[in-house]
């Protein structure tokens, strides 16, 4: 695996296309959830894209956001892995790498996520704990979780 972390301005058009395609394939097509993928956050200062490549193909991604953009703390969102590469630990590697990049970018800070509810135990394995009641986001049950320093 090759991991790259870039701001919006640093992304090539090819990388941006691959990123948006993977996110749309997972969140819109696979999860049959039409939602506003282009939410205006990707271009903000303090937002980074973590891209995971295997054999020059983007197979994993996550969006890293500085505190105050999505939550009062730093946050990780738009976590996605290619359907054909699941079941081999890639998702855990993606979350671990995202946490490492957050520390590189902002130091040892609290990190919040808006997780799909059925993934609560998955994220708990990475130190996240539930901090909200369940709510619907784009018709999918979610909870907020935090990983404290």
N, C-alpha and C positions, 0 to 999 in steps of 0.2 A: 504494500500500500504506500502511496505517496500522498502526503497531506500538505495542502497549501492553504494559507489564510490570507485573504486580501480584502481591502476596502473596495467599495463600488468603483471608484476611479481607477483602481489597479486592475480590475477584471478586463480581459480581452473580450471582444464581441463573441468569440467562440465559447469562452468560459461562461459568459453570461447566458448564452443560448442553452448550453448544457445544463446549467443550474436551474433556469426557469423550466426547462423541459422535465427534468427530474422531479421538481416540486409539483408541477402540474400533473405529471403521470401518477404520482403517489396520492396527492391530496384531492385533486379534482376527478381524475379518471378512475383510479383504483378504489378510492373511498366514496365515489359518486357524490361528491360534495362541492357543488359550485360555490365558490367564495371569492372575495376580492384578493387574489394572490398579490397583485401589485398594490400594496398598502401604503407606499410612500416611505417606508422605513429603510429599505435597502440603501437608499442614496444618502441617508443622514450621516453626519460626522459621528464617529463612535460606533459604527456598525460594520461588522466584518463577516465575510462569508468563508466558512471552512469547507474546503472541497477535498473529497477523498477519491483518488484515482487508482484504478487497477488496469494495467495494460492500456493506458491512455484513454480509458473510458471513465467518466464520472459515475461513481456508484454510490456515493454517500455525500451528504451535505448537512450543514447546520448554520444557522444565523446567530452570531454573537452580538449582543447589544449592551452598550454601556449603560450604567445606572441612569434612571430617569427617562428612558425612551419607552420601554414597555412596562416596566415596574420600577419601584423605588430603588431596587438593587440592579446589579448587572443581570442579564438574562440570556437564555439560550432558547431559540425557537426555530421553526421550520426544519425540524430534524427529520431527515428522510434517507431511506436506503432503497436502492434498486431492488425490485421484487425478486429478480433472479439471483441475488447475492445475500439473501436472508437465511438465517438458521445456522450460521457459522461463526457467530460472535461479532460480526461487523458492527452491529448497532451498539454493542457495549464498547467496542474500540472507538466508535464515533463519539460517544458521550465522554469517554475518558479523554480523548484528544481535545474535544471542545472545552472541557474543564481546564486542561493544561494550557490551552491558548488563552482562556479568560484570565488565568493567573499571570501569564506572560504580559498580557495587555494591561491589566488593571490591578495586579497584585492579588493577595489572598483576600478576596471579597465574598460576601454572600451572593448567591446566584439563585434566581427565581425562574421557574418555568410554568407555563400553562400546559399541563399534560392531559392527554386523553385519559379519562378515568380508568379504563381497563389496563393502563400501563403504570399504575401507581406502584406496584411491587417491583416492576422493572427499574424505575427510577430510584426507588428506595435502595436498591443494590449499589447505587452511586452516591448515597448519602443524602438524598432528598427526602423531606418529610412533608406530609400534607398540611396545608395551612388555610384551606378554604373549604366551604361546602361545594358540592357538585353544582355546576352550572352548564348551560348549553351554549356552545360556541359553534356557529354554523351547523346547528342541529346535531352536534356530536357532544356527548357528556364529557366535561373537562373538570379538572381540579387544579388549583394553584399549589405548587410545591416549592420548598426552599432548601437549599444546601447552605448551611451556616458555616462560617469560618470556624 
